[in-house]
Each structure stands twice: as C-alpha cells, then as structure tokens.
C-alpha cells in the first residue's frame, strides 16, 4: 500500500499533462477531421515519420535541460550536418557521408560544450551565438543551393526504407528513445546529469565532475541534431540550409510539455517523445484544417503557450 | 579503530589567503568516538578549518595526520576516499531526486553485466540505513523536496554516516531547524559516537555545544584561544574566550 502510494505521488501532474494533452488533441482532430483523412493509417504513419528528426533532437535537449543547460543551436546544427553529409556523398561513399554528417554535429556540440563547461559561459548565450554562426555557415557552404542526396542505400537507411515492413524513421525513433531512456534513467551518467541540473554544488561535493557533465550534454545535443540532419536528408533526398530552421520552438515545446524542467534536475525521454508526436499531430491537423500558414503559426503558438503554461503551472502552487 | 586513538591530528596549521591570515597555528587531536565542537564568532576561521580538513583548501603550512599517517588532500574527493565526510549547512542534497539516489550521489551502485544502476539495491540499502538511524521519512523512494528540513538534515547525516569510516565534519547542522527537529538531529549525532567515528562540529548554539561535545575548541580571528573539557568548563568561560572579554 505504502509503495503504491509513493508510486502514485511520483506520477505528478507535470509528467501526466503531456499524455492528457496528446489525447485531447488527438480526439479533437479525430472528431473534427474525420472526413479529411486524419485518422487514416497513412496519415498517422506520416505524422510519426515527419516527427522523427524532431524527436531525436528532443532526446538530446532532454539531457541538456536536465543538466541545467540549454541548446538553441540544434536547428543550425541540423542544416550543417545534412549539408555536410550531402556534399561529401557527392564525391565519396555513404560511410564518409554519415561520418561527415554525424561528425559535424558532434563537433559543433563539443564546441558549445567547451565554451560552456570550461570557459564558464552561459549556454543560453553561447548557443544563441552559435545558432546564428552555424546558420550562416550552412548558407555559405553551398551558396544557398540545395544538394540532392542520390545514394539509395542512404535514403533507405535514413529515410524511406523499411525493415520487416517497419519504416526506417520509426525504427530510428524507437532506437533513439530506447537508448535515450536507458542512459537517462539507468546509468550513472544519467544520474549525474540530473544531479548536476538539480544542485550543481551538491553534485560537485559528491565527486561528480560537473564541467564534464555540461560538456557531454551539449555534445550529445549536437550528436542528436547531427542524426536528425541525416534523417531529414534521407527523407527529403536532399539537404538544404533551411532544414531544422523551424524546429527550435516545436522541439523546446515538446520537451517542456513532456515533463522536463527548464531549470534542470527532472525530465523524461519518453515524455519528450509524446510531446514531439503531439506537436507533429498539431502541425498535421492544422494543415488538414486548411488553415493559412500564418493562421497555423498563430494557432500553434497559442496552443504551445497553453500547453507550456499548464505543464509548468503546478510548480508554483 | 579503538576509542582513544588519534583519528585526526592537526599540527601548527596555518592558512593565509594572499596577505590575510585566516588560520594561524592551529593544533588539535581528535579521537575516535569523540565529539569536538569548534566555536567562535563569525569570521573566526571555523569554516576555513573544516574546508582544510575536508580537502577543499590546502593549508599554507602545517601538518595533517590521519590515523597517524601524514595526509595531503588535493581535493574533496581524496578526503572522502580517506573516510572523511562533511555535512554542510546548506545540506548539499539534490532536491528533485529520491532519497536513495542522494544517499549514493556520485557513488551509485551498478550491476553487471552492463553497469546499469542497481536502483533496487540502492533503495534497499538506503531504507535500511534510514531505519537504522531512525530518520523518520515516508520511504527511501521519497523525493527530497517533499521532506521537512529536519528530515533532510537526517538524510544528509545518514549519508555521511554511511560513507565515513573515520571522521565526520558537521558545519552548523541544525542552523535551519526547529526545536524538535534539532533534538532529533542531536540524537543522531550522539549515536554516531557509538559508531566510533570522530566528529568535529561547528555550532553557534552554546547550549547545543554543551549538550553534545566532549571538548570545546575556541577560535578568535584565526587564532586558537584554547581547548577545554566540556565537563570542566562553563558557558561563561567559553563566552569570554570567544569574545576576548573577561
């Protein structure tokens, strides 16, 4: 009885709100858009496929936020990674392309991490600056041209392929969430990330290398954004500097709504997945409702505001 | 360790920050099963001394011996691996994590073959520990932020007890607590004596110092004024030693 009680109190409102919101939005669209094909298997699969890159970015961001840091630059990293992979694959094999794409992500993330962890600069400002810096680099890399990705093995693995009739983007999502969850909840590293975000001083006096944790979480963010870039390039069979540009708001919203605290110390990888799917469903439904792009942005902004307000409200009770 | 052996001995410890002398010529022997209270006004150097013993600061000169052997701690981790634990005034707990994770913070238990956290075992051991020390909390799975100040300090002391093999340093352990909670924490501290640990406690409350300690060591502006047996001194003497007014 006692353990059931503590288990229930552990499931607090902040962690639950994402599931409630997800169901509410799903039911709303299912009822209002039933004649417009929202509920078709094809459309629902599409939502999952479209959100795969955002979900991978969200997983990285869960780690950064949980450690008390933030990454605003992941959208720009996505573009640089996708372009790096595409450019390299024009001349070289797929393996080099993947290496270039992921490597770009890891290196930019490590650069952010270096400035935050060892030069003691606030991650908000560092990643705000690198967001602009690498958006510019993405533009200048190919003079704004988009680069086609013609390697079919690559587009199969990172885009439209299937394994045992499961779309590869779904597999990436499942792998990403599974590994993310495992590392976050069941490793020393995950525990140290949470402790660092929760109380850096307590972490420090307990022997946790706080700067190293900060370095790692931002590097992980970069690596996840790099993988997201590959997924975009694979699905669209092309890379362009605009990739990832519009993901900043949705990914941050997905992670916060998914129960990860903006101030660190608390979070959920699985919640971020549901948050990400919720955002994808929202995009999809608003398009099916035939709203103009400007109206979509307004409605999406308002709903995100509402969702974030509801999920954070509980904190100041 | 048997009672009566010197667990810690400090000899002619001197610490200066630039030109400012924080501690001058401090010497103290601390025995197993003994509680020594460190008293003095604000800025007398008590916290500096705790930080020297816990490895946060290195003394400018002087000698630290642990169990009779010369010890130099490069940082807090090396002091901890030598069996020295500190209970901080501001607790040093991660508020949003469960009790058991705090108990094992930085020293989490893992299980083979993949080195994943052994949460079940940490929870069990943490539960055993809080039960043994009679820290009354709902469960070892409770989140720290749901606990009272006294319960939190109980957790912090239980953690120190679990990991300390030689010495526990307590920096104002009851400064933020109410009367009943202070009494509980004091009981806990007295129980540590039975575990044969050496205890060095900083406290502003002379009543508490007289309740708990075996000896009292007075500091004034970095200078060691003297050490008294608690049983053979009184508050007036200690107060005049602290203030320098007789």
Interface residues (C-beta under 8 A of the other chain):
Chain A: X2 X3 X6 X9 X10 X182 X185 X186 X187 X188 X190 X191 X192 X194 X195 X198 X199 X201 X202 X203 X204 X205 X206 X207 X208 X261 X265 X266
Chain B: X76 X77 X80 X86 X88 X90 X91 X92 X93 X94 X95 X96 X97 X101 X105 X106 X107 X108 X110 X115 X116 X117 X119 X138 X139 X141 X142 X143 X146
